[in-house]
Amino acid sequence: MDGGCAEAKHAGDFDGDGNVELLVPSCDRQSLVALRRSEDGITEVWQLSLSSPLATNLVAVEIQDGVENRIGLGVVTTDGQLLIWQ
């Protein structure tokens, strides 16, 4: 991944495993990729495929949920879908 691919990135524990991932769009904008530091450098830990390419940057908001705050993520794809994860 070169520096020009990951213009929209957010860090957090997106999969609830207690580890922080860096979430970035793939270079072709067809998926979101979670990266994590490892002993060998950086490892791709999971990928979320999208139905069509991203049309917008990845947006993150903190959702206050009583005891524990959560992260909400949103994107719009080129086919007009608004995708939200929380």
FIMI-442534 format. One line per 4 residues: their letters; for each residue x, z, y of N, C-alpha, C, O. Coordinates in steps of 0.1 Angstrom, whole numbers, plus 2048, in hexadecimal, padded with zeros to 3 digits. Layout:
BEGIN
A = X Z Y X Z Y X Z Y X Z Y ~ ...
This chain:
BEGIN
MDGG = 809 800 7F4 800 800 800 809 800 80C 811 809 80E ~ 808 7F6 815 80F 7F6 821 808 7FD 82C 7FC 800 82B ~ 80F 800 837 809 808 842 7FD 801 848 7F5 809 84E ~ 7FB 7F4 847 7F0 7EE 84E 7E3 7EF 847 7D9 7EB 84C
CAEA = 7E3 7F3 83A 7D7 7F4 832 7CF 800 835 7C3 800 834 ~ 7D5 80B 838 7CE 818 838 7CC 81D 846 7D0 828 84A ~ 7C4 815 84E 7C2 819 85C 7B8 824 85D 7B8 82C 866 ~ 7AF 826 853 7A5 831 853 7A8 83A 847 7A7 836 83C
KHAG = 7AC 846 84A 7B0 84F 83F 7AB 85D 843 7AB 861 84E ~ 7A8 865 838 7A4 873 83A 7A9 87B 82E 7AA 876 823 ~ 7AD 887 831 7B2 890 826 7A8 89B 824 7A1 8A0 82D ~ 7A7 89F 817 79E 8AA 813 79D 8AB 804 7A3 8A2 7FD
DFDG = 796 8B5 7FF 794 8B6 7F1 787 8AF 7EE 77C 8B5 7EE ~ 787 8A2 7EC 77B 89A 7EB 775 89A 7DD 769 897 7DC ~ 77C 89E 7D3 777 89F 7C6 775 8AD 7C0 771 8AF 7B5 ~ 777 8B7 7C9 774 8C5 7C5 77E 8CB 7BB 77A 8D5 7B5
DGNV = 78A 8C5 7B9 793 8CB 7B0 79D 8D5 7B5 7A6 8D9 7AE ~ 79C 8D8 7C2 7A5 8E1 7C9 7B1 8DB 7CF 7BA 8E2 7D5 ~ 7B3 8CE 7CD 7BF 8C7 7D2 7BB 8BD 7DD 7B0 8B8 7DD ~ 7C4 8BC 7E7 7C1 8B3 7F2 7C4 8A5 7EF 7CF 8A2 7EA
ELLV = 7BB 89C 7F2 7BE 88D 7F0 7BD 887 7FE 7B7 88B 807 ~ 7C5 87C 7FF 7C4 873 80B 7BB 867 807 7BF 860 7FE ~ 7B0 866 80E 7A7 85B 80A 7A9 84F 814 7A8 851 820 ~ 7AC 844 80F 7AE 838 817 7A7 82C 811 7A4 82B 805
PSCD = 7A4 822 819 79E 815 814 7A9 80D 80D 7B5 80E 811 ~ 7A6 806 802 7B0 7FD 7FC 7B2 7F2 806 7AA 7EF 80F ~ 7BD 7EA 804 7C1 7DF 80D 7B6 7D5 80E 7B4 7CF 818 ~ 7AF 7D2 803 7A4 7C8 803 797 7CE 808 78D 7C7 808
RQSL = 797 7DB 80B 78B 7E3 810 77F 7E3 806 774 7E5 80A ~ 782 7E0 7F9 778 7E0 7EF 776 7EE 7E8 76D 7EF 7E0 ~ 77F 7F7 7EC 77E 804 7E5 784 80F 7EE 78B 80C 7F8 ~ 781 81B 7EB 788 827 7F2 791 82D 7E7 78D 82E 7DC
VALR = 79D 830 7EB 7A8 835 7E2 7AC 843 7E6 7AF 845 7F2 ~ 7AC 84C 7DC 7B1 859 7DF 7BF 85B 7DA 7C3 858 7CE ~ 7C8 85F 7E3 7D6 861 7E0 7DA 86F 7E1 7D4 877 7E9 ~ 7E3 873 7D9 7E8 881 7D9 7F7 882 7D7 7FD 87A 7D0
RSED = 7FD 88B 7DE 80C 88E 7DC 80E 892 7CE 807 89B 7C9 ~ 819 88D 7C8 81D 892 7BB 82C 894 7BB 833 891 7C5 ~ 831 898 7AF 83F 89A 7AE 847 88D 7B0 852 88D 7B5 ~ 840 882 7AC 847 875 7AD 844 86D 7BA 848 862 7BC
GITE = 83D 874 7C3 83A 86E 7D0 82B 86E 7D3 825 879 7D5 ~ 824 863 7D3 816 862 7D5 80F 85B 7C9 814 851 7C4 ~ 804 861 7C4 7FD 85C 7B9 7EE 859 7BD 7E8 861 7C4 ~ 7E9 84D 7B8 7DB 84A 7BA 7D4 852 7AF 7D6 851 7A3
VWQL = 7CA 85B 7B3 7C4 864 7AA 7B6 85F 7A6 7B1 862 79B ~ 7AF 857 7AF 7A3 851 7AB 79F 846 7B6 7A5 846 7C1 ~ 796 83E 7B2 792 833 7BB 783 831 7BA 77D 833 7AF ~ 77C 82F 7C5 76E 82D 7C6 76B 81E 7CA 76E 81B 7D6
SLSS = 766 816 7C1 763 808 7C4 757 807 7CC 74D 80F 7CA ~ 756 7FE 7D5 74B 7FB 7DE 744 7EE 7DA 74B 7E6 7D5 ~ 737 7ED 7DD 730 7E1 7DA 734 7D5 7E2 733 7CA 7DE ~ 739 7D7 7EE 73F 7CD 7F7 749 7D3 800 74A 7E0 801
PLAT = 751 7CB 806 75D 7D1 80E 758 7DA 81A 74D 7D8 81F ~ 760 7E3 81E 75E 7EB 829 75D 7E3 836 765 7DA 838 ~ 753 7E6 83E 752 7DF 84B 756 7E8 856 758 7E4 862 ~ 757 7F5 853 75B 7FF 85D 766 808 858 769 807 84C
NLVA = 76C 810 860 775 81A 85C 76E 825 855 761 827 856 ~ 775 82D 84D 770 839 847 76E 844 851 777 847 859 ~ 762 84A 851 75F 855 85B 75D 862 853 756 862 848 ~ 762 86D 857 761 87A 851 75C 884 85B 75F 884 866
VEIQ = 753 88D 856 74E 898 85E 74E 8A4 855 74D 8A4 849 ~ 750 8B0 85C 74F 8BC 855 741 8C1 855 73B 8C2 85F ~ 73C 8C5 849 72E 8C9 847 72F 8D8 845 734 8DD 83B ~ 72A 8E0 84E 72A 8EF 84D 71F 8F3 843 713 8F0 845
DGVE = 723 8F9 838 71A 8FC 82D 71B 90B 82A 71D 90F 81E ~ 719 914 834 719 922 831 727 927 82E 72F 927 837 ~ 72A 92B 822 736 931 81E 742 926 81E 74D 929 822 ~ 73F 91B 819 749 910 817 745 904 81E 73A 8FF 81D
NRIG = 74E 8FE 826 74C 8F2 82D 74F 8E6 824 757 8E7 81B ~ 747 8DB 826 749 8CF 81E 74D 8C4 827 74C 8C5 833 ~ 751 8B9 821 755 8AD 829 74B 8A2 825 748 89F 819 ~ 745 89C 82F 73C 890 82E 744 884 832 74B 884 83C
LGVV = 742 879 82A 749 86C 82D 73F 861 82E 735 861 827 ~ 742 858 837 739 84C 838 740 83F 83B 74B 840 842 ~ 73A 834 837 740 827 83A 734 81D 83A 729 820 835 ~ 736 812 840 72C 807 83F 734 7FB 839 73F 7F8 83C
TTDG = 72D 7F4 82F 733 7E9 828 72E 7DC 82F 725 7DC 837 ~ 735 7D1 82C 732 7C4 832 724 7BF 82E 71F 7B6 835 ~ 71E 7C4 824 710 7C0 821 706 7C9 828 6FA 7C8 824 ~ 70B 7D2 831 701 7DA 839 6FE 7E7 833 6F6 7EE 839
QLLI = 703 7EB 828 700 7F8 822 707 804 82A 713 802 82D ~ 700 80E 82C 706 81A 832 708 824 826 6FE 828 81F ~ 714 827 823 717 830 817 71C 83D 81C 725 83E 825 ~ 716 848 817 719 855 81B 71B 85E 80F 713 85E 806
WQ = 726 865 80F 729 86F 804 72B 87D 80A 731 87E 815 ~ 726 887 803 728 894 808 729 89E 7FC 72B 8AA 7FE
